[in-house]
């Protein structure tokens, strides 16, 4: 499944921890936005792990995008959608 994960974390140290965790699994497309292509059980683990890192006042959002919706997506920048599964499971 394809996911877009975004966060708003005020503490630099915690933000760096979350960023590193997400970067290990997907592609950063903006400073606090990542694209991940992971199985449902794996994304649940990622969210649970990140939830233990962030503070109550921080924000974490995860949007699942179905294949049909993904095919209808439009990009207005030079970065392609990160759909290389070998990259995520290597």
N, C-alpha and C positions, 0 to 999 in steps of 0.2 A: 504494500500500500504506500502511496505517496503522501507525505505530510509536509506542511509548512509550519515551522515552529518559530515563535517570536518571544522575546522577553524584554522586560524593563526592570533592571536590577540596579539599585543605587550603589551598593558596596562594590568597589573595584575588585577586591579579592574574590568575592562570591561570583561576580559577573565573569571573571576570568575562568573560574572553575567550570561554570556552566558552558561558557564558550568552548573550552577545551573538550568537554564531554560531547557536545554536539558536533564539533569539528571532526572528531574521531569517527563519526557515523554518517556524516553528510557533507553538504556543500554550503558554505556561507554565501549568501546572495546579497546581504546588506549587513551592517554592523551587528544588528541584533536579530537577524532573520536567517534561518537555515532551511534547506530543503533536504528531506530524508526519505529514502525509499526502503522501508523496513516492514517486516511482518507485524501483525497486530500485537502479538505477545511481546515482541521486542520493543515496540514503541511504548507499550505500557510500562515496561521495565525502565526505559529511559525517563519517562515522566515521573515515575516513582522516585528514581534516583535524584533527579533534579529538584523535586519537591523537598527532599531532605536537605538540600543545599541552600535554597533561597529563604528569605525572610518573609514573614506574613504580609508585609507591605509591598513586596515585589510582585511582579506579574509574569506569568508564563502562559502562553497560548499555543495550542496545537490544533491545526486544522487538517482534517483528512480530505484528500481530493481524489474522487473516483476517476477511473480511467477515461470515461466519457467526458467528464468535466476537464480533466487534464488535457485531453485532445483539443478541447475548445479554448484552452488558455491562450492568451496573447501576451507576448513579451515586448516591451518597449525599451530594451537595452541590449547590450552586446553579450550578455551571459546566457547561454542556453540552459534549458531545464536540465537538472542533474539526474539523468535516468540511467546512468551506467551502473548496473547492479554489481558488476565485478569489483567496482571501486568500493562499495559498501561492505562486501563480504570477503574481501581479500585477506 
